[in-house]
């Protein structure tokens, strides 16, 4: 009753209400702080993930750059063709190269899918360039001074060996001794007997070959049969002429589509694009056959 008279009861109620409001505000503050803490944690986690993704992107970009750099690196440094005196000069330089035992690697790679282990070990990643260049003879030294491959007109048996000098036979790359080179096309034959690079005999002929089907007359099918018969007769004449050659060694070049019909007679066949009259075409075919592709790895 005294509190009522003095007005303290209302004050106490006011205090209790204020304390309750204070407690509620403190709870709200605590909840808000927790939310902020959780939000900050989530933000930090999100930032960490962003940073991780950025690092991964950078790594992938670096990897792409390296691959592109490797692709650029794995390219032929020089590619050209050699013939005549220039070919002779390059072969002379290779033959004069000498080093310590097991310092010079020579190999003939016939199939780029089956590289010799010695070539792979010597060239590492750059051995892929040999695969692209095959068939070829490879010359590499252990100091990296020489790293080249040449495609020989007359291929040897596959081999790979280390030595004090490079192993090769000029007969693989240059005309040596007596031989016959013949050009066989579906409408032309030309054959020469040679002593090294000098021709000592020639024989050649053209064969009439229908080049197109005229309108009217016989059918397209009959035209093709007649044309095939003409080619067969021409190839029979070619085989007869080849059988009468003067030398044992025989190289036959010409159209891919007809080489198979005479390949069993040859020591070596090759596709060349030689046109013109028989003698002119044979000269072009001879030049093409004895031209060597040369690559510096």
C-alpha positions in Angstrom: 0.0 0.0 0.0 2.9 2.3 0.8 4.3 1.6 -2.7 1.0 2.6 -4.2 0.9 5.8 -2.1 4.4 6.7 -3.1 3.8 5.7 -6.8 6.5 3.1 -6.7 4.2 0.3 -8.0 3.8 2.0 -11.4 7.5 2.7 -11.5 8.3 -1.0 -10.8 5.9 -2.1 -13.5 7.5 0.4 -15.9 11.0 -1.0 -15.0 9.8 -4.5 -15.6 8.4 -3.5 -19.0 11.6 -1.8 -19.9 13.7 -4.8 -18.8 11.5 -7.1 -20.8 11.9 -4.8 -23.9 15.6 -4.7 -23.2 15.8 -8.4 -23.1 13.9 -8.7 -26.3 16.1 -6.2 -28.0 19.2 -8.0 -26.7 17.8 -11.3 -28.2 17.1 -9.6 -31.5 20.7 -8.1 -31.4 22.1 -11.5 -30.7 20.1 -13.1 -33.5 21.2 -10.3 -35.9 24.8 -10.8 -34.9 24.5 -14.6 -35.5 23.0 -13.9 -38.9 25.8 -11.5 -39.7 28.4 -14.0 -38.6 26.7 -16.7 -40.6 26.5 -14.4 -43.6 30.1 -13.4 -43.2 31.1 -17.1 -43.1 29.0 -17.8 -46.2 30.6 -14.8 -47.9 34.0 -16.1 -47.0 33.2 -19.6 -48.3 31.8 -18.2 -51.5 34.9 -16.0 -51.9 37.1 -19.1 -51.3 35.3 -21.0 -54.0 35.6 -18.1 -56.3 39.3 -17.9 -55.6 39.7 -21.7 -56.2 37.8 -21.5 -59.5 40.0 -18.5 -60.6 43.1 -20.5 -59.7 41.8 -23.5 -61.8 41.0 -21.3 -64.7 44.5 -19.8 -64.6 46.0 -23.3 -64.4 44.0 -24.4 -67.5 45.0 -21.3 -69.4 48.6 -22.0 -68.6 48.2 -25.6 -69.8 46.6 -24.4 -73.0 49.5 -22.0 -73.5 52.0 -24.8 -72.9 50.3 -27.0 -75.3 50.2 -24.3 -77.9 53.8 -23.6 -77.3 54.6 -27.3 -77.6 52.7 -27.4 -80.9 54.8 -24.5 -82.2 58.0 -26.1 -80.9 57.1 -29.5 -82.5 57.4 -28.2 -86.0 60.0 -28.8 -88.7 62.6 -26.1 -88.5 63.4 -26.4 -92.2 62.0 -28.3 -95.2 63.4 -28.4 -98.7 64.3 -30.7 -101.5 67.8 -31.7 -102.6 69.1 -32.9 -106.0 72.3 -32.9 -108.0 75.3 -31.1 -106.6 73.4 -29.7 -103.6 72.4 -33.2 -102.5 76.0 -34.4 -103.0 77.3 -31.6 -100.8 74.8 -32.4 -98.0 75.7 -36.1 -98.1 79.4 -35.3 -98.1 78.9 -33.3 -94.9 77.0 -36.1 -93.3 79.7 -38.6 -94.2 82.4 -36.4 -92.8 80.8 -36.1 -89.4 82.7 -38.0 -86.6 82.2 -38.2 -82.9 82.9 -40.3 -79.9 81.7 -44.0 -79.8 77.9 -44.2 -79.5 77.6 -40.5 -80.4 76.0 -40.6 -83.9 72.6 -42.2 -84.4 71.5 -43.4 -87.9 68.1 -45.1 -88.5 65.8 -45.9 -91.4 62.2 -45.5 -90.2 59.8 -47.2 -92.6 56.6 -46.8 -90.6 56.0 -43.7 -88.5 53.7 -45.7 -86.2 56.6 -48.0 -85.3 59.5 -45.8 -84.3 62.7 -47.5 -83.1 63.3 -47.1 -79.4 66.7 -45.5 -80.1 65.1 -42.7 -82.1 62.5 -42.1 -79.4 65.1 -41.9 -76.7 67.4 -39.6 -78.7 64.7 -37.2 -79.8 62.1 -37.3 -77.0 58.9 -35.4 -78.0 60.5 -34.4 -81.3 60.4 -38.0 -82.4 56.8 -37.2 -83.5 58.4 -35.2 -86.3 60.1 -38.3 -87.6 56.7 -40.1 -87.6 55.4 -37.4 -89.9 58.4 -37.5 -92.2 58.6 -41.3 -92.6 59.6 -43.2 -94.5 63.0 -41.5 -94.0 66.6 -41.9 -92.9 67.3 -40.1 -89.6 70.6 -38.7 -88.5 71.0 -37.4 -84.9 74.1 -36.8 -82.7 74.1 -36.9 -78.9 75.2 -33.2 -78.7 72.2 -32.0 -80.7 74.4 -30.6 -83.5 72.8 -32.7 -86.2 69.1 -33.5 -86.3 67.8 -34.3 -89.8 66.0 -36.7 -91.9 66.0 -37.5 -95.6 63.6 -39.5 -97.6 65.6 -41.9 -99.9 64.4 -42.7 -103.4 65.8 -46.3 -102.8 64.9 -47.4 -99.3 67.2 -49.7 -97.3 65.9 -52.3 -94.8 64.9 -50.7 -91.5 67.7 -50.3 -89.0 68.8 -48.1 -86.0 72.3 -47.9 -84.6 74.7 -45.7 -82.7 78.3 -45.3 -83.9 81.2 -42.9 -84.3 79.8 -41.7 -87.7 76.5 -41.7 -89.6 75.7 -44.8 -91.5 74.3 -44.5 -95.0 74.9 -45.6 -98.6 74.8 -43.0 -101.4 73.0 -45.6 -103.5 69.9 -44.9 -101.3 69.9 -41.2 -102.5 71.8 -40.9 -105.7 71.9 -42.8 -109.0 74.7 -45.4 -109.0 75.7 -48.0 -111.4 73.5 -49.3 -114.3 69.8 -49.3 -113.9 66.5 -48.8 -115.8 63.9 -46.2 -114.9 60.5 -46.5 -116.6 57.6 -44.1 -116.6 54.2 -45.9 -116.9 51.0 -44.0 -117.4 47.6 -45.2 -118.7 48.4 -43.6 -122.1 52.2 -43.4 -122.2 55.3 -45.5 -121.7 58.9 -44.3 -121.5 62.0 -46.3 -120.5 65.6 -45.3 -120.2 68.8 -47.2 -119.5 71.1 -45.2 -117.3 74.7 -45.3 -116.1 74.6 -43.2 -112.9 72.9 -39.9 -114.2 73.6 -40.5 -117.9 71.0 -42.1 -120.1 72.4 -44.5 -122.6 69.3 -45.9 -124.2 65.6 -44.9 -124.6 62.4 -46.6 -125.7 58.9 -45.1 -125.5 55.5 -45.0 -127.1 52.0 -43.4 -126.7 48.8 -45.4 -126.7 45.5 -44.0 -128.0 43.0 -43.7 -125.2 39.5 -42.5 -125.3 39.3 -39.5 -123.0 35.6 -38.8 -122.9 32.3 -40.3 -123.9 30.7 -38.6 -126.9 26.9 -37.9 -126.9 24.9 -40.5 -128.7 26.4 -43.7 -130.1 27.3 -46.4 -127.6 26.4 -46.3 -123.9 28.6 -45.0 -121.1 29.1 -48.5 -119.8 30.4 -49.6 -123.2 32.6 -46.6 -123.4 34.2 -47.4 -120.0 34.7 -51.1 -121.1 36.4 -50.0 -124.3 38.6 -47.6 -122.3 39.5 -50.3 -119.8 40.4 -52.6 -122.6 42.6 -50.0 -124.2 44.5 -49.5 -120.8 44.9 -53.2 -120.4 46.3 -53.6 -123.9 48.7 -50.6 -123.2 49.9 -52.2 -119.9 50.5 -55.5 -121.7 52.8 -53.6 -124.1 54.5 -51.9 -121.2 55.2 -55.3 -119.5 56.6 -56.7 -122.7 58.9 -53.7 -123.1 60.0 -53.9 -119.4 60.8 -57.6 -119.9 63.3 -56.6 -122.6 65.2 -54.1 -120.6 69.0 -54.3 -120.5 69.6 -54.1 -116.7 68.6 -56.1 -113.6 67.8 -53.0 -111.5 64.4 -51.5 -112.4 62.7 -48.4 -111.0 59.1 -47.8 -112.2 57.3 -44.5 -111.7 54.0 -43.0 -112.9 50.3 -43.0 -112.2 49.2 -44.6 -108.9 46.2 -46.2 -110.7 48.4 -48.3 -113.0 51.6 -48.9 -111.0 50.1 -51.9 -109.4 49.9 -53.7 -112.7 53.7 -53.6 -113.1 54.9 -53.3 -109.5 56.0 -57.0 -109.3 58.7 -56.3 -111.9 60.3 -53.3 -110.0 62.8 -52.9 -107.3 61.1 -49.7 -106.4 58.0 -47.8 -107.5 57.0 -44.2 -106.9 54.1 -41.9 -107.9 55.2 -39.0 -110.0 53.4 -36.3 -112.1 55.2 -36.3 -115.4 53.5 -35.3 -118.6 54.4 -34.5 -122.2 55.9 -36.6 -125.0 57.5 -39.8 -123.9 61.1 -38.6 -123.8 60.2 -35.2 -122.2 58.0 -37.0 -119.6 60.8 -39.5 -118.8 63.3 -36.6 -118.1 60.8 -35.1 -115.7 60.1 -38.4 -114.1 63.8 -39.1 -113.6 64.3 -35.6 -112.0 61.3 -36.2 -109.6 62.5 -39.7 -108.6 66.0 -38.7 -107.7 64.9 -35.6 -105.8 65.3 -36.0 -102.0 63.0 -34.5 -99.4 65.2 -33.0 -96.6 64.0 -31.9 -93.2 65.8 -30.4 -90.2 64.0 -31.4 -87.0 
